[in-house]
Amino acid sequence: MKITSLGFPNVYQSLIKITVEKFWRGEATETDVRKALADVQAYNRSAQDGLDLIPVGEIDLYDRMLATAVRFGIVPSRFGSPKDAIKSLATYLSIPRGADDKPSSARSSGGAKPASPMVKWFNTNYHVVQPEIERDPKWQKDAPLPDLSDPRHILPLIGPWTLLSYSINTTKHSIPQLFAILAAEYQKFINSLPKHTKVQLEEPSFLTKGIPKGYEDFLKGIKREVHPVRNRARAGAPEGPTGRAISNGVHLHVYFGAVNDFARRLFKLPVAGIGLDFFDGPENLSLLARFPKDKTLIAGVINGRNVWPVSARTEALLKKIRKHIPDNRLYISPSCSLLHVPLSAKGEKAKFSFAEEKIAELEAVKNGTVKYAAFKRQNTALTKQRFTRKRKSYWVSDIAYPTTTIGSFPQTSDVRKARSDWRAGKITDAAYERYMKKLIKECVERQEKLGLDLLVHGEFERNDMVQYFAENFSGFTVIKGPVQSYGTRHVRPPVITGPVSRPRPFTVPWSTYAQSCADKPVKGMLTGPVTIVKWSFPREDMEQEAHFYEVARALALEVRDLAKAGINHIQIDEPALREALPIARSRHAHYLRHSVNAFRLVYSAMPNKVVIHTHMCFSEFNDILDAIKDMGADVLLIEDSKSKGKVAASIRDSGFPASIGLGVYDVHSPRLPTVREMLAIPQSLDMDPHRVWINPDCGLKTRGEEAWAQLERMMQAVRILRKRVAGKK
């Protein structure tokens, strides 16, 4: 039995994050950035030195999807040519960030260059840049390669089908035609690698899109002898159909679910090994009796998406696997890449297993020295009641095209320092409160001056939309180590360690103070129960639905107190509800039923005068529209700038009874959109203007002063829309 990993975090000392952000500010050179990348890669290799196969080259300056797309010439023409993206770091990093209309520095080339969209990586908490295919893909020979000199190195590569499944196709080619073109370029690239190089080809899109026609031919075109072909029987290894094992060095991985639906075809593919996930896909165990004898199994038996030490669950999985797969054809690994967990648990208060610890666990399993923690799933009684508030109709604004923001406003370095100093005891509670109230008052006054209709307090006291709630609930542990969310964005997901409750009100004082500073209404801002649970590391001995209800009951107390304090608009954000939808359709109904019930529980006791808003991030909502309706919110705020109004149109066409907030511009980019861009989405919708809200597509926390210029332009667009409504009367 051997051991490997499918990928490692890029967060070592936050080197990449810090240096890239300095580069954007003009404080670091391209050389500095490349050195930071090399340092992280070197650290990761050393941390995984005990593995029999070590992934190299999966760490990137932004994300793997972007790096893979550029390697195959998939670069939007507005950013130049693929060669530009390879040779110029400024060009490469403008793809996910966009560029200003006018050059602001030597690092901004100018021109209207909206950032490429960003989407969730399956149902994880990681985001990737969505490739935009405008021309035929072509392997770029100049794209850099990692050090592949060590025979233990394996090159992780997002597969052609998964890359294509995540892409926007604006070529004249059909998807099958485009796959054939892309697959041929992958062949060229893989066949160009040094003869000894092994390739970790990752195709989780098989779970959602199936195996495309022509995939077998693609693999047959990979003709490399990684090891000399030899008689396996003579070497004591199992015989394949011809007495020879496949030696092209390709390990094909399908993680995040079970492969039952296409196992027969998957097992026949001409690859040296197949990787299966036994945590998100426990049903894979039933397939091992017919696993091919000419292939290696890479078994994901350690949970790559949670932080608890290896348990008896892994021990049980391994026993069942070894009944069918001999050790000379078996690798064990995490269930997926370890980018979903922090780097190291050193210095944490509790005993957790992060990336470095999981590597050590693999080594202990291999050496027979592992100590498995006890594991027993609790029989948790789930609440079956449907929670609702009685009302006759949904609330509708008396203002045409009402305006608001999603909640957060820019958090400067001064804000973060004040919060840090307060936590460290360097400033008093009173001084901290005075500073926060000063920021809130300024923020509210600037919103009123712009003409926004429904205000927010700005969330300056919050480090993160989940971490902040974890710090104010009991039953959570806040960890020190960061996890990459997207690009240079790091978060610190808390860990659910015990029963969850709310000791005292904690959002109420800030919201009520903001309301005292404003003539217009102010929203109370909460993160919903599903998002808090799904963006945390949950207990493994409880059903996630039980966590949903625990958190919902705690939030319901906060909603009650907000309403008592006179806050009549309350936003309960649930971006994770669609994003965390199980990949297997058979699990959808159960998940959605409990997710919706937990959301309704949060506001179930509120009077009708309380207007409920919710926000969801960019997603395809068609498959959960009934669930969204059932949530019962008065206003649904969505990210629609990426789809250019298509998401809102599909929601409208479904007969959605509530109001929709359109999200007319992309907050992840610092560029200033034009008024014309912001008008495009509301102009495309034939809806009652009193049911159409105009807002940014997400919170403004990561933006700088440009956030106010973006909002001003949004309000210019709104004034045009309202004039048109007035002209029709």
Buried (B, 14 or more C-beta within 10 A) or exposed (E): BBBBBBBBBBBBEBBBBEBBBBBBEEEBEBEBBBBBBBBBBEBBBEBBEBBEBBBBBBBBBBBBBBBBBBBBBBBBEBBBBBBBBBEBBBBBBBBBBBBBBEEBEEBBBEEBBBBBBBBBBBBBBBBBBBBBBBBBBBBBEEBEBBEBEEEBBBBBBBBBBBBBBBBBBEEEBEBEEBBBBBBBBBBBBBEEBEEBBBBBBBBBBBBBBEBBEEBEEBBEBBEBEBBEEEEBEEEEBBBBEEEBBBBBBBBBBBBBBBBBBEBEBBBEBBBBBBBBBBBBBEBBBEBBEEBBBBBBBBBBBBBBBBBBBBBEBBBBBBEBBBEBBEEEBBBBBBBBBBBBBBBBBEEBEEEBBBBBBBBBBBBBBBEEEBEBBEBEEEEBEEBEEEBEBEEEEBBBBEBBBBBBBBBBBBBEEEBEEBBEBBEEEEBEEEEBBEBBBEBBBBBBEBBBEBEBBBBBBBBBBBBBBBBBBBBBBEBBBBBEBBBBBBBBBBBBBBBBBEEBEBEEBBBBBBBBBBBEBBEEBBBBBBBBBBBBBBBBBBBBBBBBBBBBBBBBBBBBBBBBBBBEBEBBBBBBBBBBBBBBBBBBEEEBEEBBBBBBBBBBBBBBBBEEEBBBBBBBBBBEBEEBBEBBBBBBBBBBBBBBBBBEBEBBBBBBEBEBEBBBBBBBBBBBBBBBBBBEBBBBBBBBBEBEBBBBBBBBBBBBBBBEEBBBEBBEBBBEBBEBBBEBEEEEE
